[in-house]
Amino acid sequence: MKICLIGLGYVGLPLAAEFGRLYETIGFDINQKRIDELQNGYDRTLELTSERLKAADKLEFTTRLEDIRSANVYIISVPTPIDSHKNPDLTPLIKASETVGKVLSKGDIVVYESTVYPGCTEEECVPILEKCSGLTFNEDFYCGYSPERINPGDKEHTVSQIRKITSGSSPEAAAKIDDLYKSVIVAGTFKASSIKVAEAAKAIENSQRDVNIAFMNELALIFGRLGIDTNEVLEAAGTKWNFLPFRPGLVGGHCIGVDPYYLTYKAESVGYHPQVILSGRRINDGMGAYVALQTIKLLIKKGSSVRGAKALILGVTFKENCPDIRNSRVIDIIRELEEFGVAISVFDPWADIEEAKREYGAIKIYNRVNGAGVLTNENKETAGGGRYNGEKFDALVVAVAHNEFKSFNPRSFVTENGAIYDVKGLYDRSQVDGRL
Ligand SMILES: NC(=O)c1ccc[n+]([C@@H]2O[C@H](COP(=O)([O-])OP(=O)(O)OC[C@H]3O[C@@H](n4cnc5c(N)ncnc54)[C@H](O)[C@@H]3O)[C@@H](O)[C@H]2O)c1
């Protein structure tokens, strides 16, 4: 058994490291910089330590097609984003399928891990594999789908500790794929009845979270108007045994805020126009603008002039304790406040400053606090990282609940009349002026 992982991001790398302890494994990525860093034992996603990378002593990294020809199981974990019209953008998946098609041999297995809509593997990817390899599906080669459930930044639910769904294009392939995953996934596997079922299961897992968070956000919109603290309501309601513990907030990243569009795209292609899923999406996508508006109201209430006010945003990554800034909805708060003429600074110990600037343009961003008794992890500091110099702001928005922020006194960042809006309910009600 020789395994090749295609796409070494948040999903592909941890899995490659698990397989690489037991089997000869090759990690393939088109990003040369990523490969160079991994060869030097550094994972910039901070999911794996250099010790864990070293423990995978049968794992090698490459960008060269020729190096992966000898594999017989290919596992594809490339991004599946949406385009500007919120339709699935299958370009990376198609490109990766072409790559594998070029090196596919008789008897090989190709497993897709990328999140897709039901039917995508067999309808979109398999024809490309067949075309590029000249081989016949389910005769010469087999496919599978095994969705990933990891949660970046979560060091408890790591890949081997999460039960994994597997599936295959024939009963024999399904059994083989299931056995392979079982050998590294400590939490065990669940063999789904078909590839489509496994694809659909993944799509609904994230859609369910999205809809549940949307419900909480809708409650926050209602209670905000009623002058009731949502966190206090949820704490009270949470004492009922079957009340689900979701919280309101921004929904960013490339899973919960993106995957539902894969499902709705497929639903629409068969003539069904989803209502619950899409209305949840609309509510969640509007939360950044709502937070900005609440902050503006607080500024006015506190007697500050809005135009030219200075605001500090705590956190710019898409979630807590994770360096990923892609599709972070914090940017919606920033852009909306900027429209009102507010000058924005961001402080985030996890974000890579250069990446944040590249992704979101010129934002004044700090990633270290001086003298506030916190931070510094060498890996999180980047060249050009600004140092917070004690400047006081008219407004503070707590956008991401990084662990480092918990020990802050939020008042220390603002002027005497400063307004504090806490999106995450990180601080006690008495320390802030408004919460979601
Ligand atoms: N990040 C998560 O929490 C998570 C969880 C479950 C599922 N997923 C799904 O897993 C998939 C991968 O997500 P990710 O977060 O690991 O993405 P990522 O952006 O972190 O990593 C993807 C990697 O694939 C590489 N890549 C892109 N195109 C390639 C190609 N044609 N050939 C080889 N390499 C290529 C990129 O250079 C990158 O290193 C997506 O479908 C995502 O929805 C992600």
The ligand as a MOL file (V3000), in Angstrom:
LIG
                    3D

  0  0  0     0  0            999 V3000
M  V30 BEGIN CTAB
M  V30 COUNTS 44 48 0 0 0
M  V30 BEGIN ATOM
M  V30 1 N -10.5000 23.2520 7.1230 0
M  V30 2 C -11.4810 22.5470 7.6680 0
M  V30 3 O -11.8310 22.7140 8.8130 0
M  V30 4 C -12.1920 21.4710 6.8930 0
M  V30 5 C -12.9010 20.4990 7.6040 0
M  V30 6 C -13.5560 19.5050 6.9140 0
M  V30 7 C -13.5270 19.5060 5.5190 0
M  V30 8 N -12.8450 20.4830 4.8500 0 CHG=1
M  V30 9 C -12.8340 20.4050 3.3900 0
M  V30 10 O -11.6040 19.8220 2.9940 0
M  V30 11 C -11.1500 20.3970 1.7770 0
M  V30 12 C -9.7690 20.9840 1.9560 0
M  V30 13 O -9.8370 22.0340 2.9100 0
M  V30 14 P -8.5680 22.6220 3.6520 0
M  V30 15 O -9.0950 23.5010 4.7370 0
M  V30 16 O -7.6170 21.5420 3.9950 0 CHG=-1
M  V30 17 O -7.9640 23.5320 2.4900 0
M  V30 18 P -6.5710 24.3370 2.5150 0
M  V30 19 O -6.8170 25.5290 1.6830 0
M  V30 20 O -6.0760 24.4730 3.9110 0
M  V30 21 O -5.5620 23.3640 1.7750 0
M  V30 22 C -5.7030 22.9360 0.4950 0
M  V30 23 C -4.3420 22.6110 -0.0840 0
M  V30 24 O -4.5560 22.1000 -1.3780 0
M  V30 25 C -3.5410 22.6150 -2.2290 0
M  V30 26 N -4.0450 22.5300 -3.5970 0
M  V30 27 C -4.9240 23.3220 -4.2340 0
M  V30 28 N -5.1280 22.8690 -5.4860 0
M  V30 29 C -4.3420 21.7800 -5.6360 0
M  V30 30 C -4.1210 20.8820 -6.7070 0
M  V30 31 N -4.7530 21.0060 -7.8640 0
M  V30 32 N -3.2400 19.8830 -6.5180 0
M  V30 33 C -2.5890 19.7390 -5.3320 0
M  V30 34 N -2.7590 20.5590 -4.2840 0
M  V30 35 C -3.6420 21.5630 -4.4400 0
M  V30 36 C -3.3160 24.0140 -1.7260 0
M  V30 37 O -2.0470 24.4940 -2.1340 0
M  V30 38 C -3.4320 23.8160 -0.2220 0
M  V30 39 O -2.1780 23.5460 0.3730 0
M  V30 40 C -12.2200 21.4160 1.3710 0
M  V30 41 O -13.1470 20.7850 0.5440 0
M  V30 42 C -12.8750 21.7500 2.6900 0
M  V30 43 O -14.1990 22.1800 2.5290 0
M  V30 44 C -12.1520 21.4520 5.5050 0
M  V30 END ATOM
M  V30 BEGIN BOND
M  V30 1 1 1 2
M  V30 2 2 2 3
M  V30 3 1 2 4
M  V30 4 1 4 5
M  V30 5 2 4 44
M  V30 6 2 5 6
M  V30 7 1 6 7
M  V30 8 2 7 8
M  V30 9 1 8 9
M  V30 10 1 8 44
M  V30 11 1 9 10
M  V30 12 1 9 42
M  V30 13 1 10 11
M  V30 14 1 11 12
M  V30 15 1 11 40
M  V30 16 1 12 13
M  V30 17 1 13 14
M  V30 18 2 14 15
M  V30 19 1 14 16
M  V30 20 1 14 17
M  V30 21 1 17 18
M  V30 22 2 18 19
M  V30 23 1 18 20
M  V30 24 1 18 21
M  V30 25 1 21 22
M  V30 26 1 22 23
M  V30 27 1 23 24
M  V30 28 1 23 38
M  V30 29 1 24 25
M  V30 30 1 25 26
M  V30 31 1 25 36
M  V30 32 1 26 27
M  V30 33 1 26 35
M  V30 34 2 27 28
M  V30 35 1 28 29
M  V30 36 1 29 30
M  V30 37 2 29 35
M  V30 38 1 30 31
M  V30 39 2 30 32
M  V30 40 1 32 33
M  V30 41 2 33 34
M  V30 42 1 34 35
M  V30 43 1 36 37
M  V30 44 1 36 38
M  V30 45 1 38 39
M  V30 46 1 40 41
M  V30 47 1 40 42
M  V30 48 1 42 43
M  V30 END BOND
M  V30 END CTAB
M  END
